[in-house]
């Protein structure tokens, strides 16, 4: 499938969000190292209300509960991928959150 790189307030289509299967990470030049994701939280903040939905995954795969949350996303909603636990060959660490705007 297609891969999408999200940085900052990246707009991403609802269709792309619903087809997402995993969260990944990569460190580019000069290191060029893949990073294994061991878990993350997906948070949906509804644009037209104060409703906030969240669910956790304990791997790099988007869980069925997280998919159900993504199905509730509408244009303009904010989606955050937070509490990202990552494993490199050298250490376990937390990665910065990813912010996505649904369109």
Steps between C-alpha positions, in 0.01 A plus 500: 500500500583865500715656769434847636750709685337732755681794655347786695141588413485273197166486318405144406186382322241301692538219244874477565442498875249215476741291292789544743619176659814594694704782646868502411807713552829547322812707567646629174842623397760460636377213722245325272345279764154342525333528838258241636187645659393315817180692567318831465180681586265636234294804605215653297387852588171582332509842333133588555476392866708444810493123448833320533541129420816298561628144490837334548687244291774282647678449167554688174162379368193721519256316728136431413396747772721767338351423157151547647610840631642594158165409340345778709741762364361777285663772294677749725539262795841473663665163548803458721730203526658534842690300761697333221735238644788420267778241497826559316789253501651712779215615729131534575364853489192717456448677169342841447125495433360524147216742424269431203211710369232294324371627165 
